Amino acid sequence: MDTPVPRLALLGQPNCGKTALFNRLTGARQKVANYAGVTVERKTGWLTTPAGRRTQVIDLPGTYSLAPLSQDEAVTRDLLTGRLAGEAPPDLLVCVVDATHLQLHLRLVLEARALGLPMLLVLNMADVAAAQGVRIDTACLAERLGLPVVTAVGVQRHGAQALLAQIDDVLAHAVAPHPEGVADQIPDPAELHRQVRALLADAVHTPVQRWALSDRVDRWVLHPVWGYVGLAALLFLMFQAVFAWAAWPMEALDTGMAVLGEWVGTRLADGPLRSLLVDGVIAGVGGVLVFLPQILILFLFIFVLEDSGYLPRAAFLMDRLMGTVGLSGRSFIPLLSSFACAVPGVMATRTIGHWRDRWLTILVAPLMTCSARLPVYALLIGAFVPRRSVAGVFNLQGVMLFGLYALGILSAMGVAFAVSRRTGGGARTPLLMELPAYRLPHLRNIARGLWERTTIFLRRVGGVILALMVLLWFLSSYPAPPAGFTGAPIEVSWAGRLGHLLAPLFAPLGFDWRIVVALIPAMAAREVVVAALGTVYALSASGDQVADALGGLIGSQWSLATALSLLVWFVYAPQCVATLAAIRREAGGWRHAAVVAVYLFALAYGASWLTYRLALAWGAA
Amino acid sequence: MTDASLVLPAPLAQASPGPVSDTGLDTWPLHQPAVLVRLAADPDGTQAGTLRRLAEVGCLPGETLRVVSRGWLRGGPVAVRVGQATFALRAHEAALLRVRPVSSSQG
């Protein structure tokens, strides 16, 4: 091990397919999608070249130039120029360009060439370019640039063969030491542009009619009227589908859990172990597991939208509104990521250059309804909102779900408006966002994403949720009630006592002590509340009720006002430790995280109280 | 987060004032090709990053630009075709791009 392992860095403009190529080279499974800024931090992987050389591969955030405007772009610049403490520039720079956008992408190649690192050029998406009739004379390009040039298709099985062979070749001969004092001035864009033009004229033949399909689609998608109709219809369809398509797999899972609970119940003697398995594990964990189909349907929509190139168009349509409330146009994609989970959403704010804009985005990101809230909504809606159609076409449950998502979005707009009014800025925040060509979503990409989501969900269920449920079962079962106690044993347990202690605080919201007990472990993850309710109700139910599904149980015990109040609580729900930790990390301090936690708690409390009072006033007792 | 050192290279910042007849791309009619005359000056120094990025993505004098879509309401964003790529720009960003019709004599 005396020779250091060679390090190879992937450099390119946003959305040129670096990460797809990285995954292809290293067997990694980093997220890829069709919009700029999916990768916001560097990722490292390993590959072995055909000649058996073990090489480290670094995937970098895409950048338009080496003069950064935002934090993710600065990461790229710093790594390449050796500004990172204790880290030398890479041994080989693999410059990736989208072969269908050479005019835009080649300028970064010219800029990078000035760094003086050993380098090779990859014309990615060569298949799409060929299909569009773009002919590239790679030999001429290689000669003019003085670099090896290979073509690649990052999304195809053997799409990186030529690149792998070339890496071997370059590493074998790359004896040129790094030049001292890397070029550090910003090159003149006009001069680079002239050079790119000259290169294109000599080495590339581009047919005149390009982008025609994307243009025709955009006439409708970006239309001032039809664009919005389409966006609204799409979102509506998404929430309808979450309920409509998930019905039968959920019923199957529900039945499966009930059967399993009964089977375990009859096999085991009455005692603590049976209670732990039936009331703690199956009632709790199984209760969350049932919502997997709905989460997958939500992600199916998200992945198709991401892969097709629609997302930046949606950002375009929403930009006027975002600008009005003081949010940057760049906030849209981080906020959209927050519908999956606020943690990547908060991380994605690194693409926002201005700190004020970035902080505002972080501040409202937790108000976007994350997928962990879906089980909570689905449970309560399923229990309290009748499954009937509205106006003949819409499912009332889907309408309700749409409403809850809309409430989160409107609240985020309100908060952003209030904060940006107070801080005064927001008049001229930048957008400058690329609208990529449309693409048919890759089935394999989507299938892999869904599989990944399934494993993440199952790991959460089998990990943190299971652990919390065992803990909660323990706290809810001990100390055992004194002889002669007639109520449910949970009432005198530690959890029960804590619930009773805190109950007065939440009584104005219509939450009883059992809900309070369930809200506490939901600090770790929001969907835990569903599992916790399952366990708490299983333990407080008298014998014959236990087999009843949680939905039916709360449906018969809670008032509609309480259910609505709890739903609204979860629109704001401050309790997610992972999000607060991400905010601390990204915003640089617990102070910021504390601000978010406190304002969300205040909003949640206020809105739930209002909802409960209004619901009672309208007779929903 | 913008570096203070990130300023436009001299030749661009001092681009010729251009003919008085140039118009901001924000008010340019939809689908009509326009020739970029110059990038607007940056009086208060707040748009330096944006101006440089615009130049980097190919918005350079002499290029032909086209507004392919205009958002909702006044002051909304515009989608601009630059070379092979399309960029969404807010109105104040599009206004930095000073253009004139293609037909008039090319400089």
Interface residues (C-beta under 8 A of the other chain):
Chain A: Y64 S65 A67 P68 L69 S70 Q71 A74 T100 H101 L102 Q103 L104 R107 I186 P187 D188 P189 A190 H193 T206 R210 W211 S214 D215 D218 R219 L222 H223 P224 Y228 P312 A315 F316 L317 D319 R320 L321 G323 G329 G353 H354 W355 R358 R428 T429 P430 L431 L432 M433 E434 L435
Chain B: M1 T2 D3 L6 P9 P11 L12 T46 Q47 G49 T50 R52 R53 L54 A55 E56 V57 G58 L60 P61 V68 S69 R70 G71 W72 L73 G75 G76 P77 A79 V82 G83 Q84 A85 T86 F87 A88 L89 R90 H92 E93
